[in-house]
Amino acid sequence: MSSAFVKKGETRWLHEIDPSMNALLVFLQQENGGMRIYERKNYYNATEGRNVYQMSDSLSYIKNNESKWYIVWD
């Protein structure tokens, strides 16, 4: 995303968004230039001890103990 089109103070980071799936989807759509992002599948990861959400942007996301989203590398 070009910073030329972002208003000052408008930049958000993945760990700053709400812990809901809807908030993740909206954030990812904005980050991908408006392209619709959807959940491909979710599953429980025993190593992480929580659910992993594979999205159509080819990345997988998890919420940590503080309910903050982060990317997990399979």
Biopython code that builds the backbone (N, CA, C, O; Angstrom):
import numpy as np
from Bio.PDB.StructureBuilder import StructureBuilder

atoms = [
    (1, "MET", "N", (0.846, -1.166, 0.000)),
    (1, "MET", "CA", (0.000, 0.000, 0.000)),
    (1, "MET", "C", (0.897, 1.236, 0.000)),
    (1, "MET", "O", (1.807, 1.350, 0.821)),
    (2, "SER", "N", (0.644, 2.134, -0.897)),
    (2, "SER", "CA", (1.435, 3.350, -0.993)),
    (2, "SER", "C", (1.094, 4.307, 0.141)),
    (2, "SER", "O", (-0.075, 4.563, 0.428)),
    (3, "SER", "N", (2.136, 4.829, 0.777)),
    (3, "SER", "CA", (1.889, 5.764, 1.877)),
    (3, "SER", "C", (1.394, 7.118, 1.369)),
    (3, "SER", "O", (0.948, 7.950, 2.159)),
    (4, "ALA", "N", (1.470, 7.343, 0.064)),
    (4, "ALA", "CA", (0.993, 8.604, -0.505)),
    (4, "ALA", "C", (-0.527, 8.736, -0.372)),
    (4, "ALA", "O", (-1.055, 9.848, -0.371)),
    (5, "PHE", "N", (-1.225, 7.617, -0.260)),
    (5, "PHE", "CA", (-2.681, 7.641, -0.199)),
    (5, "PHE", "C", (-3.228, 7.369, 1.199)),
    (5, "PHE", "O", (-4.435, 7.204, 1.374)),
    (6, "VAL", "N", (-2.366, 7.324, 2.171)),
    (6, "VAL", "CA", (-2.784, 7.058, 3.545)),
    (6, "VAL", "C", (-2.691, 8.337, 4.352)),
    (6, "VAL", "O", (-1.650, 8.993, 4.386)),
    (7, "LYS", "N", (-3.786, 8.682, 4.998)),
    (7, "LYS", "CA", (-3.782, 9.869, 5.847)),
    (7, "LYS", "C", (-2.921, 9.619, 7.071)),
    (7, "LYS", "O", (-2.794, 8.488, 7.539)),
    (8, "LYS", "N", (-2.336, 10.684, 7.579)),
    (8, "LYS", "CA", (-1.516, 10.563, 8.770)),
    (8, "LYS", "C", (-2.359, 9.997, 9.912)),
    (8, "LYS", "O", (-3.480, 10.444, 10.155)),
    (9, "GLY", "N", (-1.799, 9.005, 10.609)),
    (9, "GLY", "CA", (-2.503, 8.390, 11.721)),
    (9, "GLY", "C", (-3.481, 7.304, 11.308)),
    (9, "GLY", "O", (-4.151, 6.728, 12.166)),
    (10, "GLU", "N", (-3.584, 7.005, 10.009)),
    (10, "GLU", "CA", (-4.533, 6.019, 9.512)),
    (10, "GLU", "C", (-3.933, 4.620, 9.407)),
    (10, "GLU", "O", (-4.668, 3.644, 9.250)),
    (11, "THR", "N", (-2.632, 4.512, 9.492)),
    (11, "THR", "CA", (-1.973, 3.220, 9.382)),
    (11, "THR", "C", (-2.301, 2.357, 10.588)),
    (11, "THR", "O", (-2.195, 2.800, 11.732)),
    (12, "ARG", "N", (-2.699, 1.120, 10.319)),
    (12, "ARG", "CA", (-2.998, 0.175, 11.400)),
    (12, "ARG", "C", (-2.161, -1.068, 11.177)),
    (12, "ARG", "O", (-1.841, -1.424, 10.043)),
    (13, "TRP", "N", (-1.819, -1.711, 12.253)),
    (13, "TRP", "CA", (-1.044, -2.934, 12.210)),
    (13, "TRP", "C", (-1.948, -4.107, 12.555)),
    (13, "TRP", "O", (-2.984, -3.941, 13.198)),
    (14, "LEU", "N", (-1.549, -5.276, 12.125)),
    (14, "LEU", "CA", (-2.328, -6.485, 12.362)),
    (14, "LEU", "C", (-2.634, -6.680, 13.843)),
    (14, "LEU", "O", (-3.764, -7.013, 14.200)),
    (15, "HIS", "N", (-1.662, -6.480, 14.694)),
    (15, "HIS", "CA", (-1.865, -6.703, 16.130)),
    (15, "HIS", "C", (-2.749, -5.640, 16.789)),
    (15, "HIS", "O", (-3.114, -5.780, 17.956)),
    (16, "GLU", "N", (-3.094, -4.583, 16.054)),
    (16, "GLU", "CA", (-3.928, -3.510, 16.612)),
    (16, "GLU", "C", (-5.430, -3.683, 16.343)),
    (16, "GLU", "O", (-6.250, -2.993, 16.948)),
    (17, "ILE", "N", (-5.785, -4.594, 15.445)),
    (17, "ILE", "CA", (-7.205, -4.729, 15.107)),
    (17, "ILE", "C", (-7.925, -5.585, 16.142)),
    (17, "ILE", "O", (-7.295, -6.307, 16.914)),
    (18, "ASP", "N", (-9.239, -5.495, 16.148)),
    (18, "ASP", "CA", (-10.066, -6.274, 17.072)),
    (18, "ASP", "C", (-9.853, -7.766, 16.841)),
    (18, "ASP", "O", (-9.493, -8.162, 15.732)),
    (19, "PRO", "N", (-10.064, -8.600, 17.846)),
    (19, "PRO", "CA", (-9.822, -10.034, 17.713)),
    (19, "PRO", "C", (-10.913, -10.818, 16.985)),
    (19, "PRO", "O", (-10.903, -12.048, 17.022)),
    (20, "SER", "N", (-11.843, -10.148, 16.332)),
    (20, "SER", "CA", (-12.918, -10.854, 15.629)),
    (20, "SER", "C", (-12.503, -11.207, 14.197)),
    (20, "SER", "O", (-11.633, -10.565, 13.609)),
    (21, "MET", "N", (-13.144, -12.238, 13.657)),
    (21, "MET", "CA", (-12.874, -12.639, 12.271)),
    (21, "MET", "C", (-13.288, -11.543, 11.310)),
    (21, "MET", "O", (-12.609, -11.317, 10.309)),
    (22, "ASN", "N", (-14.391, -10.855, 11.592)),
    (22, "ASN", "CA", (-14.839, -9.774, 10.722)),
    (22, "ASN", "C", (-13.792, -8.655, 10.654)),
    (22, "ASN", "O", (-13.514, -8.132, 9.575)),
    (23, "ALA", "N", (-13.220, -8.294, 11.788)),
    (23, "ALA", "CA", (-12.189, -7.251, 11.805)),
    (23, "ALA", "C", (-10.972, -7.687, 11.005)),
    (23, "ALA", "O", (-10.371, -6.877, 10.299)),
    (24, "LEU", "N", (-10.603, -8.960, 11.109)),
    (24, "LEU", "CA", (-9.475, -9.479, 10.326)),
    (24, "LEU", "C", (-9.772, -9.401, 8.836)),
    (24, "LEU", "O", (-8.920, -8.976, 8.055)),
    (25, "LEU", "N", (-10.968, -9.806, 8.437)),
    (25, "LEU", "CA", (-11.337, -9.767, 7.020)),
    (25, "LEU", "C", (-11.324, -8.351, 6.463)),
    (25, "LEU", "O", (-10.826, -8.124, 5.361)),
    (26, "VAL", "N", (-11.864, -7.401, 7.211)),
    (26, "VAL", "CA", (-11.874, -5.996, 6.764)),
    (26, "VAL", "C", (-10.442, -5.475, 6.645)),
    (26, "VAL", "O", (-10.097, -4.831, 5.655)),
    (27, "PHE", "N", (-9.615, -5.748, 7.642)),
    (27, "PHE", "CA", (-8.224, -5.314, 7.624)),
    (27, "PHE", "C", (-7.479, -5.888, 6.422)),
    (27, "PHE", "O", (-6.773, -5.163, 5.722)),
    (28, "LEU", "N", (-7.636, -7.197, 6.183)),
    (28, "LEU", "CA", (-6.933, -7.839, 5.070)),
    (28, "LEU", "C", (-7.407, -7.306, 3.721)),
    (28, "LEU", "O", (-6.610, -7.153, 2.795)),
    (29, "GLN", "N", (-8.698, -7.024, 3.614)),
    (29, "GLN", "CA", (-9.218, -6.466, 2.364)),
    (29, "GLN", "C", (-8.612, -5.089, 2.107)),
    (29, "GLN", "O", (-8.233, -4.784, 0.976)),
    (30, "GLN", "N", (-8.517, -4.265, 3.130)),
    (30, "GLN", "CA", (-7.903, -2.936, 2.977)),
    (30, "GLN", "C", (-6.425, -3.065, 2.606)),
    (30, "GLN", "O", (-5.933, -2.325, 1.754)),
    (31, "GLU", "N", (-5.722, -3.995, 3.239)),
    (31, "GLU", "CA", (-4.302, -4.193, 2.979)),
    (31, "GLU", "C", (-4.032, -4.747, 1.583)),
    (31, "GLU", "O", (-2.933, -4.584, 1.054)),
    (32, "ASN", "N", (-5.015, -5.393, 0.991)),
    (32, "ASN", "CA", (-4.859, -5.994, -0.329)),
    (32, "ASN", "C", (-5.565, -5.187, -1.410)),
    (32, "ASN", "O", (-6.041, -5.747, -2.397)),
    (33, "GLY", "N", (-5.630, -3.896, -1.227)),
    (33, "GLY", "CA", (-6.157, -2.996, -2.244)),
    (33, "GLY", "C", (-7.625, -3.165, -2.548)),
    (33, "GLY", "O", (-8.061, -2.880, -3.663)),
    (34, "GLY", "N", (-8.401, -3.623, -1.577)),
    (34, "GLY", "CA", (-9.842, -3.771, -1.771)),
    (34, "GLY", "C", (-10.248, -5.147, -2.272)),
    (34, "GLY", "O", (-11.441, -5.431, -2.380)),
    (35, "MET", "N", (-9.273, -6.017, -2.583)),
    (35, "MET", "CA", (-9.596, -7.354, -3.047)),
    (35, "MET", "C", (-10.219, -8.151, -1.903)),
    (35, "MET", "O", (-9.714, -8.135, -0.781)),
    (36, "ARG", "N", (-11.310, -8.842, -2.190)),
    (36, "ARG", "CA", (-12.018, -9.621, -1.168)),
    (36, "ARG", "C", (-11.129, -10.761, -0.686)),
    (36, "ARG", "O", (-10.582, -11.516, -1.490)),
    (37, "ILE", "N", (-10.991, -10.879, 0.618)),
    (37, "ILE", "CA", (-10.231, -11.949, 1.257)),
    (37, "ILE", "C", (-11.226, -12.809, 2.029)),
    (37, "ILE", "O", (-12.141, -12.285, 2.663)),
    (38, "TYR", "N", (-11.053, -14.103, 1.979)),
    (38, "TYR", "CA", (-11.960, -14.993, 2.685)),
    (38, "TYR", "C", (-11.177, -16.099, 3.390)),
    (38, "TYR", "O", (-10.010, -16.346, 3.086)),
    (39, "GLU", "N", (-11.830, -16.745, 4.320)),
    (39, "GLU", "CA", (-11.229, -17.844, 5.063)),
    (39, "GLU", "C", (-11.298, -19.111, 4.216)),
    (39, "GLU", "O", (-12.381, -19.530, 3.806)),
    (40, "ARG", "N", (-10.144, -19.718, 3.956)),
    (40, "ARG", "CA", (-10.118, -20.971, 3.192)),
    (40, "ARG", "C", (-10.424, -22.158, 4.089)),
    (40, "ARG", "O", (-11.234, -23.018, 3.744)),
    (41, "LYS", "N", (-9.768, -22.196, 5.246)),
    (41, "LYS", "CA", (-10.059, -23.245, 6.218)),
    (41, "LYS", "C", (-9.495, -22.836, 7.566)),
    (41, "LYS", "O", (-8.664, -21.933, 7.664)),
    (42, "ASN", "N", (-9.961, -23.518, 8.603)),
    (42, "ASN", "CA", (-9.369, -23.329, 9.924)),
    (42, "ASN", "C", (-9.197, -24.698, 10.557)),
    (42, "ASN", "O", (-9.930, -25.638, 10.249)),
    (43, "TYR", "N", (-8.230, -24.794, 11.437)),
    (43, "TYR", "CA", (-7.938, -26.061, 12.086)),
    (43, "TYR", "C", (-7.210, -25.787, 13.400)),
    (43, "TYR", "O", (-6.663, -24.705, 13.613)),
    (44, "TYR", "N", (-7.217, -26.778, 14.260)),
    (44, "TYR", "CA", (-6.522, -26.667, 15.537)),
    (44, "TYR", "C", (-5.077, -27.096, 15.332)),
    (44, "TYR", "O", (-4.817, -28.168, 14.787)),
    (45, "ASN", "N", (-4.139, -26.266, 15.766)),
    (45, "ASN", "CA", (-2.714, -26.562, 15.682)),
    (45, "ASN", "C", (-2.229, -26.910, 17.083)),
    (45, "ASN", "O", (-2.185, -26.050, 17.963)),
    (46, "ALA", "N", (-1.865, -28.174, 17.287)),
    (46, "ALA", "CA", (-1.445, -28.639, 18.619)),
    (46, "ALA", "C", (-0.152, -27.960, 19.068)),
    (46, "ALA", "O", (0.029, -27.712, 20.260)),
    (47, "THR", "N", (0.745, -27.659, 18.138)),
    (47, "THR", "CA", (2.008, -26.993, 18.486)),
    (47, "THR", "C", (1.739, -25.609, 19.063)),
    (47, "THR", "O", (2.327, -25.229, 20.076)),
    (48, "GLU", "N", (0.855, -24.860, 18.421)),
    (48, "GLU", "CA", (0.499, -23.514, 18.873)),
    (48, "GLU", "C", (-0.523, -23.558, 20.012)),
    (48, "GLU", "O", (-0.601, -22.637, 20.825)),
    (49, "GLY", "N", (-1.294, -24.628, 20.058)),
    (49, "GLY", "CA", (-2.318, -24.765, 21.087)),
    (49, "GLY", "C", (-3.540, -23.907, 20.837)),
    (49, "GLY", "O", (-4.211, -23.494, 21.783)),
    (50, "ARG", "N", (-3.834, -23.635, 19.586)),
    (50, "ARG", "CA", (-4.985, -22.789, 19.240)),
    (50, "ARG", "C", (-5.380, -22.982, 17.777)),
    (50, "ARG", "O", (-4.703, -23.686, 17.027)),
    (51, "ASN", "N", (-6.480, -22.351, 17.384)),
    (51, "ASN", "CA", (-6.959, -22.445, 16.004)),
    (51, "ASN", "C", (-6.116, -21.583, 15.069)),
    (51, "ASN", "O", (-5.685, -20.484, 15.419)),
    (52, "VAL", "N", (-5.897, -22.118, 13.870)),
    (52, "VAL", "CA", (-5.197, -21.408, 12.799)),
    (52, "VAL", "C", (-6.225, -21.134, 11.712)),
    (52, "VAL", "O", (-7.040, -21.999, 11.388)),
    (53, "TYR", "N", (-6.187, -19.948, 11.156)),
    (53, "TYR", "CA", (-7.117, -19.548, 10.100)),
    (53, "TYR", "C", (-6.322, -19.294, 8.828)),
    (53, "TYR", "O", (-5.567, -18.326, 8.743)),
    (54, "GLN", "N", (-6.497, -20.177, 7.826)),
    (54, "GLN", "CA", (-5.847, -19.993, 6.537)),
    (54, "GLN", "C", (-6.757, -19.127, 5.680)),
    (54, "GLN", "O", (-7.939, -19.421, 5.498)),
    (55, "MET", "N", (-6.174, -18.047, 5.156)),
    (55, "MET", "CA", (-6.964, -17.093, 4.399)),
    (55, "MET", "C", (-6.585, -17.144, 2.918)),
    (55, "MET", "O", (-5.568, -17.733, 2.553)),
    (56, "SER", "N", (-7.393, -16.536, 2.087)),
    (56, "SER", "CA", (-7.164, -16.560, 0.643)),
    (56, "SER", "C", (-5.978, -15.700, 0.220)),
    (56, "SER", "O", (-5.613, -15.709, -0.956)),
    (57, "ASP", "N", (-5.372, -14.964, 1.132)),
    (57, "ASP", "CA", (-4.165, -14.194, 0.802)),
    (57, "ASP", "C", (-2.906, -15.049, 0.966)),
    (57, "ASP", "O", (-1.791, -14.529, 0.936)),
    (58, "SER", "N", (-3.089, -16.364, 1.139)),
    (58, "SER", "CA", (-2.010, -17.356, 1.254)),
    (58, "SER", "C", (-1.276, -17.311, 2.589)),
    (58, "SER", "O", (-0.210, -17.914, 2.719)),
    (59, "LEU", "N", (-1.809, -16.622, 3.565)),
    (59, "LEU", "CA", (-1.200, -16.572, 4.885)),
    (59, "LEU", "C", (-2.140, -17.199, 5.911)),
    (59, "LEU", "O", (-3.346, -17.305, 5.693)),
    (60, "SER", "N", (-1.556, -17.610, 7.033)),
    (60, "SER", "CA", (-2.331, -18.192, 8.134)),
    (60, "SER", "C", (-2.211, -17.290, 9.352)),
    (60, "SER", "O", (-1.139, -16.752, 9.631)),
    (61, "TYR", "N", (-3.303, -17.128, 10.071)),
    (61, "TYR", "CA", (-3.376, -16.208, 11.195)),
    (61, "TYR", "C", (-3.826, -16.929, 12.455)),
    (61, "TYR", "O", (-4.610, -17.877, 12.403)),
    (62, "ILE", "N", (-3.311, -16.458, 13.596)),
    (62, "ILE", "CA", (-3.640, -16.999, 14.913)),
    (62, "ILE", "C", (-3.816, -15.819, 15.862)),
    (62, "ILE", "O", (-3.218, -14.761, 15.667)),
    (63, "LYS", "N", (-4.642, -16.009, 16.893)),
    (63, "LYS", "CA", (-4.728, -15.028, 17.974)),
    (63, "LYS", "C", (-3.871, -15.527, 19.127)),
    (63, "LYS", "O", (-3.941, -16.698, 19.500)),
    (64, "ASN", "N", (-3.061, -14.637, 19.691)),
    (64, "ASN", "CA", (-2.215, -15.020, 20.829)),
    (64, "ASN", "C", (-3.009, -14.958, 22.131)),
    (64, "ASN", "O", (-4.221, -14.744, 22.109)),
    (65, "ASN", "N", (-2.339, -15.143, 23.253)),
    (65, "ASN", "CA", (-3.014, -15.152, 24.566)),
    (65, "ASN", "C", (-3.665, -13.822, 24.912)),
    (65, "ASN", "O", (-4.589, -13.778, 25.725)),
    (66, "GLU", "N", (-3.191, -12.730, 24.302)),
    (66, "GLU", "CA", (-3.778, -11.403, 24.537)),
    (66, "GLU", "C", (-4.848, -11.068, 23.500)),
    (66, "GLU", "O", (-5.282, -9.919, 23.406)),
    (67, "SER", "N", (-5.283, -12.080, 22.710)),
    (67, "SER", "CA", (-6.278, -11.915, 21.645)),
    (67, "SER", "C", (-5.819, -10.934, 20.573)),
    (67, "SER", "O", (-6.627, -10.182, 20.029)),
    (68, "LYS", "N", (-4.541, -10.941, 20.273)),
    (68, "LYS", "CA", (-3.977, -10.125, 19.194)),
    (68, "LYS", "C", (-3.670, -11.052, 18.016)),
    (68, "LYS", "O", (-3.111, -12.135, 18.192)),
    (69, "TRP", "N", (-4.040, -10.613, 16.826)),
    (69, "TRP", "CA", (-3.775, -11.410, 15.625)),
    (69, "TRP", "C", (-2.289, -11.376, 15.295)),
    (69, "TRP", "O", (-1.623, -10.360, 15.494)),
    (70, "TYR", "N", (-1.779, -12.489, 14.792)),
    (70, "TYR", "CA", (-0.436, -12.528, 14.226)),
    (70, "TYR", "C", (-0.381, -13.617, 13.153)),
    (70, "TYR", "O", (-1.231, -14.505, 13.101)),
    (71, "ILE", "N", (0.635, -13.522, 12.307)),
    (71, "ILE", "CA", (0.822, -14.479, 11.215)),
    (71, "ILE", "C", (1.617, -15.653, 11.739)),
    (71, "ILE", "O", (2.608, -15.475, 12.447)),
    (72, "VAL", "N", (1.185, -16.852, 11.393)),
    (72, "VAL", "CA", (1.921, -18.056, 11.759)),
    (72, "VAL", "C", (2.479, -18.653, 10.461)),
    (72, "VAL", "O", (1.794, -18.718, 9.440)),
    (73, "TRP", "N", (3.715, -19.076, 10.533)),
    (73, "TRP", "CA", (4.385, -19.656, 9.364)),
    (73, "TRP", "C", (4.368, -21.164, 9.510)),
    (73, "TRP", "O", (5.027, -21.719, 10.389)),
    (74, "ASP", "N", (3.605, -21.833, 8.636)),
    (74, "ASP", "CA", (3.478, -23.304, 8.693)),
    (74, "ASP", "C", (4.767, -23.975, 8.272)),
    (74, "ASP", "O", (4.848, -25.203, 8.257)),
]
sb = StructureBuilder()
sb.init_structure("model")
sb.init_model(0)
sb.init_chain("A")
sb.init_seg("    ")
for serial, (resi, resn, name, xyz) in enumerate(atoms, 1):
    if name == "N":
        sb.init_residue(resn, " ", resi, " ")
    sb.init_atom(name, np.array(xyz, "f"), 0.0, 1.0, " ", f" {name:<3s}", serial, name[0])
structure = sb.get_structure()
